[in-house]
Amino acid sequence: MQELRLRLIDIDVIGVVETHLTSYVNDAEISLDGFNLFRQDRQGRVGGGLALYISNRWKSSLCTDMMQQGFNESLWCTVSTNQGSLLIGLCYRSPTSDIINNARLLTLLDSAANNHRCGNIMIMGDFNYPSIDFRNQSVSEGPMSDASKFFDKCQDLCLLQHVYDPTRFREGQCPSCLDYLFTDEENLIHNLQYLPPFGKSDHVVLQWELTVFAQELISHLKKLNYWKGDYSAISHHLRTINWSEHFRGKSVIDMWICFKDIVTDLIDTYIPPKSDKFRKKKGHWLSSSTIKMIKQRDSMWKKYVRFKSGKNFEEYKKIRNKVTSMVRDDANSHRKSLLHDFKGKPKKLYGYMRNLQTVKDITTVLRKPDGSSTSTDQETAEELKKFLSADLLI
């Protein structure tokens, strides 16, 4: 414990397996300043035992439903983060674990991977499966062995294992990788280190950095809305410039810099900035709940692109399908509303059909009965009105 206390620098979570603690050891004897202690002692026989220390800077609580799955030794806690909660599991599978207990471990992994109350999961511990080689994705035992079933379950659940090098060293024995670290997303674990063992332990100390909150990158690049630029004003300003005076005595490079500065200033003046926000246009038929769900879908897509995992893709696909259904429902409701509004209102129908046209017919000039042409929009409208009225009276 003394050596552990000396290493407590920038540490938030500590998991210890095979604590060999009993009820005769009080929490105060093994407590660490600034940490909340969660422990599970082996019952009925010596050895084993788990202890989980979580910094009191984080809000943590015991996850009792995960500890009632029947597996002999596991300890589970939820930690609140800035983006939800993190499920932390600490497990110890004894080398003498029987078939029933090994099957319960698979059920436990299922429950952890499908725990939708937590945003992410991290499972660590000593699993004692030396025949599994996660680096080469292989198992040296048969396909029906407990090791193969454990490996296949991890693959099926898309759990990512981050420890590849040997973690147990004993004189006269081949080093083996018995300690695992699982997460449900890539890029959560960084700077994994294999440190010397504590005391007389033959297992290395694993230390890593876990990303619990990734600040979304905000682009400060100025975006312009070129569709709404005043190009007439830009053209007029360029025509008023005496280019001969501007370019007199300058080299080609200097002339280019001068021209570029002028155009840049005009762009800043006559091209408005672009807004990244999704604005509901007047008359837009998407409901506010659909727009909100679209934003969630876009956010989930960014999360999947950044942290590719089966779980993130399934969550994205679920929201994507929901958005598709909501958009379809909104479109059907909008069409029904339009049909109801068009009854007895032909002008509204014609206006709607005109808005749907990609290329619109524009009437600018009409010829009058005396042979002259109209000169204003008002005059054109009056002549068109007279023509249609006379045509309808016949």
C-alpha positions as CSV (number, residue, x, y, z in Angstrom):
1,M,0.0,0.0,0.0
2,Q,2.8,2.4,0.8
3,E,4.3,2.0,-2.7
4,L,0.9,2.4,-4.2
5,R,0.4,5.7,-2.3
6,L,3.7,7.0,-3.7
7,R,2.6,6.4,-7.3
8,L,-0.7,8.4,-6.9
9,I,0.2,11.1,-9.3
10,D,-2.5,12.1,-11.8
11,I,-4.4,8.9,-11.2
12,D,-8.2,8.7,-11.3
13,V,-9.0,5.0,-11.3
14,I,-7.1,2.1,-9.7
15,G,-8.1,-1.6,-10.0
16,V,-6.5,-4.2,-7.9
17,V,-7.1,-8.0,-8.3
18,E,-6.2,-10.8,-5.9
19,T,-6.2,-8.5,-2.9
20,H,-6.5,-11.5,-0.5
21,L,-8.6,-9.2,1.8
22,T,-11.0,-10.6,4.4
23,S,-13.7,-9.0,6.6
24,Y,-11.1,-8.6,9.3
25,V,-9.4,-5.9,7.2
26,N,-11.2,-2.6,7.7
27,D,-11.7,-0.1,4.8
28,A,-9.7,2.5,6.8
29,E,-6.6,0.3,6.6
30,I,-6.5,0.3,2.8
31,S,-8.1,3.6,2.0
32,L,-6.4,6.2,-0.2
33,D,-6.7,9.9,0.3
34,G,-8.9,11.5,-2.4
35,F,-10.4,8.2,-3.5
36,N,-13.6,6.3,-3.0
37,L,-13.1,2.6,-2.2
38,F,-15.2,-0.2,-3.6
39,R,-14.2,-3.8,-2.7
40,Q,-15.3,-7.3,-3.0
41,D,-13.7,-10.0,-0.9
42,R,-13.7,-13.6,-1.8
43,Q,-16.1,-15.6,0.4
44,G,-15.5,-19.1,1.8
45,R,-11.8,-19.5,0.9
46,V,-8.6,-17.6,0.9
47,G,-7.1,-15.6,-2.0
48,G,-8.8,-13.6,-4.8
49,G,-10.6,-10.4,-4.0
50,L,-11.0,-7.1,-5.8
51,A,-10.6,-3.4,-4.9
52,L,-11.5,-0.5,-7.1
53,Y,-10.4,3.1,-6.2
54,I,-12.1,6.0,-8.0
55,S,-11.0,9.6,-7.5
56,N,-13.6,11.6,-5.5
57,R,-13.3,14.3,-8.2
58,W,-15.7,12.0,-10.1
59,K,-19.2,11.0,-9.1
60,S,-19.2,7.2,-8.8
61,S,-21.6,4.6,-7.6
62,L,-21.7,0.8,-7.3
63,C,-23.5,-0.9,-10.1
64,T,-25.2,-3.7,-8.2
65,D,-27.2,-5.2,-11.1
66,M,-24.0,-6.1,-12.9
67,M,-22.7,-7.8,-9.8
68,Q,-25.7,-10.1,-9.6
69,Q,-25.0,-12.0,-12.8
70,G,-23.6,-15.0,-10.9
71,F,-19.9,-14.7,-12.0
72,N,-17.7,-15.3,-8.9
73,E,-15.5,-12.2,-8.8
74,S,-16.3,-9.0,-10.5
75,L,-16.7,-5.4,-9.3
76,W,-18.7,-2.8,-11.3
77,C,-19.1,1.0,-10.9
78,T,-20.6,3.8,-12.9
79,V,-18.7,7.1,-13.2
80,S,-20.4,10.3,-14.4
81,T,-18.6,12.1,-17.1
82,N,-19.3,15.3,-19.1
83,Q,-21.0,13.3,-21.8
84,G,-22.9,10.8,-19.8
85,S,-21.5,7.9,-17.8
86,L,-18.8,5.3,-17.9
87,L,-19.2,1.7,-16.8
88,I,-16.1,0.3,-15.2
89,G,-15.7,-3.4,-14.6
90,L,-13.0,-5.2,-12.7
91,C,-12.8,-9.0,-13.1
92,Y,-10.8,-11.9,-11.8
93,R,-11.2,-15.3,-13.4
94,S,-9.3,-17.9,-11.4
95,P,-7.3,-20.5,-13.4
96,T,-9.4,-23.2,-11.6
97,S,-12.7,-21.5,-12.7
98,D,-15.2,-24.2,-13.8
99,I,-17.4,-24.4,-16.9
100,I,-20.4,-22.9,-15.2
101,N,-18.5,-19.9,-13.9
102,N,-16.8,-19.4,-17.3
103,A,-20.3,-19.3,-19.0
104,R,-21.4,-16.7,-16.5
105,L,-18.5,-14.6,-17.5
106,L,-19.7,-14.6,-21.1
107,T,-23.2,-13.6,-19.9
108,L,-21.6,-10.8,-17.8
109,L,-19.8,-9.5,-20.9
110,D,-23.1,-9.5,-22.8
111,S,-24.8,-7.5,-20.1
112,A,-22.0,-5.0,-20.0
113,A,-21.9,-4.5,-23.8
114,N,-25.7,-4.0,-23.9
115,N,-25.9,-1.7,-21.0
116,H,-27.4,1.4,-22.7
117,R,-27.5,3.5,-19.6
118,C,-23.8,4.2,-19.9
119,G,-22.1,5.9,-22.8
120,N,-18.9,3.8,-22.7
121,I,-17.6,0.8,-21.0
122,M,-14.1,-0.2,-19.7
123,I,-13.5,-3.7,-18.4
124,M,-10.1,-4.7,-16.9
125,G,-8.7,-7.5,-14.9
126,D,-6.9,-10.8,-14.8
127,F,-8.7,-13.4,-17.0
128,N,-6.1,-16.2,-17.0
129,Y,-6.4,-17.2,-20.6
130,P,-2.8,-17.7,-21.7
131,S,-3.8,-19.5,-24.9
132,I,-5.5,-16.4,-26.4
133,D,-3.3,-14.2,-28.6
134,F,-5.2,-11.0,-29.3
135,R,-2.4,-9.5,-31.3
136,N,-2.7,-12.3,-33.9
137,Q,-6.4,-12.9,-33.3
138,S,-5.9,-16.6,-32.5
139,V,-6.5,-19.2,-29.8
140,S,-4.1,-22.2,-29.4
141,E,-6.9,-24.4,-27.9
142,G,-9.8,-26.1,-29.6
143,P,-12.9,-24.2,-30.9
144,M,-15.0,-25.6,-28.1
145,S,-12.6,-24.6,-25.3
146,D,-13.5,-22.0,-22.7
147,A,-10.7,-19.8,-24.1
148,S,-12.1,-19.9,-27.6
149,K,-15.6,-19.2,-26.4
150,F,-14.3,-16.2,-24.5
151,F,-12.4,-14.9,-27.5
152,D,-15.4,-15.4,-29.8
153,K,-17.7,-13.6,-27.4
154,C,-15.4,-10.6,-27.3
155,Q,-15.4,-10.5,-31.1
156,D,-19.2,-10.8,-31.3
157,L,-19.6,-7.9,-28.9
158,C,-17.0,-5.7,-30.7
159,L,-15.0,-5.3,-27.5
160,L,-11.6,-4.0,-28.2
161,Q,-8.7,-5.5,-26.2
162,H,-5.7,-3.2,-25.8
163,V,-3.1,-5.3,-24.0
164,Y,-0.9,-7.4,-26.3
165,D,2.5,-7.8,-24.5
166,P,3.1,-10.3,-21.6
167,T,1.9,-9.2,-18.2
168,R,3.0,-12.1,-16.0
169,F,6.6,-13.1,-15.5
170,R,7.7,-16.0,-13.3
171,E,11.1,-17.6,-13.2
172,G,11.2,-20.9,-15.2
173,Q,8.0,-20.2,-17.0
174,C,7.2,-18.6,-20.3
175,P,5.9,-15.0,-20.0
176,S,2.2,-14.8,-20.8
177,C,-0.5,-12.1,-21.3
178,L,-3.2,-12.8,-18.7
179,D,-4.4,-9.3,-18.0
180,Y,-6.8,-7.6,-20.4
181,L,-8.3,-4.2,-20.9
182,F,-11.5,-3.9,-23.0
183,T,-13.4,-0.9,-24.3
184,D,-16.3,-0.5,-26.6
185,E,-14.6,2.1,-28.8
186,E,-11.3,2.7,-30.4
187,N,-9.1,5.7,-29.5
188,L,-10.3,5.7,-25.9
189,I,-7.0,4.3,-24.6
190,H,-3.7,6.1,-25.0
191,N,-0.2,5.8,-23.7
192,L,-0.5,2.2,-22.3
193,Q,2.5,1.4,-20.1
194,Y,3.8,-1.8,-18.6
195,L,5.4,-0.8,-15.3
196,P,7.3,-3.0,-12.8
197,P,5.2,-5.1,-10.4
198,F,4.2,-4.1,-6.9
199,G,5.9,-5.9,-4.0
200,K,6.2,-9.6,-4.7
201,S,3.6,-9.8,-7.4
202,D,4.6,-11.5,-10.7
203,H,2.1,-9.3,-12.7
204,V,3.2,-6.0,-14.2
205,V,1.3,-2.8,-13.4
206,L,-0.6,-1.5,-16.3
207,Q,-1.2,2.2,-16.6
208,W,-3.0,4.1,-19.3
209,E,-4.8,7.3,-20.2
210,L,-8.5,7.1,-20.9
211,T,-10.4,9.7,-22.9
212,V,-13.7,10.3,-21.2
213,F,-14.6,13.5,-22.9
214,A,-13.4,14.7,-26.3
215,Q,-13.9,18.4,-27.0
216,E,-15.6,18.8,-30.3
217,L,-13.3,20.6,-32.7
218,I,-14.8,24.0,-33.7
219,S,-13.6,25.4,-37.0
220,H,-12.8,29.1,-36.8
221,L,-12.4,29.3,-40.6
222,K,-14.5,32.1,-42.0
223,K,-17.1,30.7,-44.4
224,L,-18.8,32.9,-46.9
225,N,-22.2,32.6,-48.5
226,Y,-21.3,33.1,-52.1
227,W,-24.9,32.5,-53.2
228,K,-26.0,35.8,-51.6
229,G,-23.0,37.9,-52.8
230,D,-23.6,41.3,-54.4
231,Y,-21.7,40.7,-57.6
232,S,-23.1,43.7,-59.3
233,A,-21.5,46.0,-56.7
234,I,-18.2,44.1,-57.0
235,S,-18.3,44.4,-60.8
236,H,-19.1,48.1,-60.6
237,H,-16.3,48.7,-58.2
238,L,-13.8,46.8,-60.4
239,R,-14.8,48.9,-63.4
240,T,-14.1,52.2,-61.6
241,I,-10.5,51.2,-60.9
242,N,-7.7,52.7,-63.0
243,W,-5.7,49.5,-63.4
244,S,-2.9,51.2,-65.3
245,E,-2.3,53.5,-62.4
246,H,-2.4,50.7,-59.9
247,F,0.0,48.5,-61.9
248,R,2.5,51.2,-63.1
249,G,6.0,50.4,-62.1
250,K,5.1,47.0,-60.5
251,S,6.5,43.6,-61.2
252,V,4.2,40.7,-62.1
253,I,4.2,39.4,-58.5
254,D,3.5,42.9,-57.1
255,M,0.6,43.4,-59.6
256,W,-0.8,40.0,-58.5
257,I,-0.6,40.9,-54.8
258,C,-2.3,44.3,-55.5
259,F,-5.1,42.7,-57.5
260,K,-5.6,40.0,-54.9
261,D,-5.8,42.5,-52.0
262,I,-8.4,44.5,-53.9
263,V,-10.6,41.4,-54.7
264,T,-10.2,40.2,-51.1
265,D,-11.4,43.5,-49.7
266,L,-14.4,43.4,-52.1
267,I,-15.2,39.9,-51.0
268,D,-15.2,40.9,-47.4
269,T,-17.4,43.8,-48.1
270,Y,-20.0,42.3,-50.5
271,I,-20.1,38.6,-49.6
272,P,-22.0,37.9,-46.4
273,P,-20.7,35.2,-43.9
274,K,-22.3,31.8,-43.9
275,S,-24.1,30.5,-40.9
276,D,-23.6,26.8,-39.9
277,K,-26.8,26.6,-38.0
278,F,-29.8,24.7,-39.4
279,R,-32.5,27.3,-39.7
280,K,-36.1,26.3,-40.1
281,K,-37.3,28.2,-43.2
282,K,-40.7,29.8,-43.3
283,G,-43.2,27.3,-44.5
284,H,-40.7,24.4,-43.9
285,W,-42.7,21.2,-43.5
286,L,-40.2,19.5,-41.2
287,S,-41.4,19.4,-37.6
288,S,-39.2,20.7,-34.8
289,S,-38.9,17.2,-33.4
290,T,-37.6,15.9,-36.7
291,I,-35.1,18.7,-37.0
292,K,-33.9,17.9,-33.5
293,M,-33.5,14.2,-34.4
294,I,-31.6,15.2,-37.5
295,K,-29.1,17.0,-35.4
296,Q,-28.8,13.9,-33.1
297,R,-28.2,11.8,-36.2
298,D,-25.5,14.1,-37.5
299,S,-23.8,14.2,-34.1
300,M,-23.9,10.4,-33.9
301,W,-22.4,10.1,-37.3
302,K,-19.5,12.3,-36.3
303,K,-19.0,10.2,-33.2
304,Y,-18.9,7.0,-35.3
305,V,-16.5,8.5,-37.8
306,R,-14.2,9.6,-35.0
307,F,-14.5,6.4,-32.9
308,K,-15.4,3.5,-35.2
309,S,-17.0,0.7,-33.4
310,G,-19.9,-1.7,-33.9
311,K,-21.8,-0.2,-31.0
312,N,-21.5,3.4,-32.4
313,F,-22.6,2.3,-35.8
314,E,-25.6,0.5,-34.4
315,E,-26.6,3.6,-32.5
316,Y,-26.1,5.7,-35.6
317,K,-28.2,3.3,-37.7
318,K,-31.0,3.3,-35.2
319,I,-31.2,7.1,-35.2
320,R,-30.8,7.3,-39.0
321,N,-33.7,4.9,-39.5
322,K,-35.8,6.9,-37.1
323,V,-35.1,10.1,-38.9
324,T,-36.0,8.5,-42.2
325,S,-39.3,7.5,-40.8
326,M,-40.0,10.9,-39.2
327,V,-39.2,12.7,-42.5
328,R,-41.5,10.4,-44.4
329,D,-44.3,11.0,-41.9
330,D,-43.8,14.8,-42.0
331,A,-43.9,14.7,-45.8
332,N,-47.2,12.8,-45.8
333,S,-48.7,15.2,-43.3
334,H,-47.5,18.1,-45.4
335,R,-49.1,16.7,-48.6
336,K,-52.4,16.1,-46.8
337,S,-52.3,19.7,-45.5
338,L,-51.6,21.1,-48.9
339,L,-54.5,19.1,-50.5
340,H,-56.9,20.4,-47.9
341,D,-55.7,24.0,-48.4
342,F,-56.0,23.8,-52.2
343,K,-59.7,23.1,-52.1
344,G,-61.5,26.1,-53.6
345,K,-58.2,28.0,-53.9
346,P,-56.8,27.6,-57.5
347,K,-54.4,30.6,-57.1
348,K,-52.8,28.9,-54.2
349,L,-52.4,25.7,-56.2
350,Y,-50.9,27.6,-59.1
351,G,-48.5,29.4,-56.8
352,Y,-47.4,26.2,-55.2
353,M,-46.8,24.6,-58.6
354,R,-44.9,27.6,-59.8
355,N,-42.6,27.4,-56.7
356,L,-41.8,23.8,-57.6
357,Q,-40.5,24.8,-61.1
358,T,-36.8,24.8,-61.4
359,V,-36.8,27.2,-64.4
360,K,-39.5,29.8,-64.1
361,D,-41.1,31.6,-67.0
362,I,-40.7,35.3,-66.6
363,T,-43.0,37.8,-68.4
364,T,-41.2,41.1,-68.6
365,V,-42.5,43.0,-71.7
366,L,-45.9,42.9,-73.4
367,R,-47.0,44.6,-76.6
368,K,-49.9,47.0,-76.2
369,P,-52.9,47.2,-78.7
370,D,-51.3,50.4,-80.1
371,G,-48.1,48.5,-81.0
372,S,-45.9,50.0,-78.2
373,S,-44.3,47.9,-75.4
374,T,-44.8,48.0,-71.7
375,S,-41.9,49.6,-69.8
376,T,-42.7,48.7,-66.1
377,D,-43.8,45.6,-64.2
378,Q,-47.0,47.5,-63.2
379,E,-47.8,48.3,-66.8
380,T,-47.1,44.7,-67.8
381,A,-49.4,43.4,-65.1
382,E,-52.2,45.8,-66.1
383,E,-52.0,44.8,-69.8
384,L,-52.0,41.1,-68.8
385,K,-55.1,41.7,-66.7
386,K,-56.9,43.4,-69.5
387,F,-56.1,40.6,-71.9
388,L,-57.3,37.9,-69.5
389,S,-60.5,39.8,-68.6
390,A,-61.4,40.3,-72.2
391,D,-60.7,36.7,-73.0
392,L,-62.9,35.5,-70.2
393,L,-65.8,37.7,-71.2
394,I,-66.1,36.2,-74.7
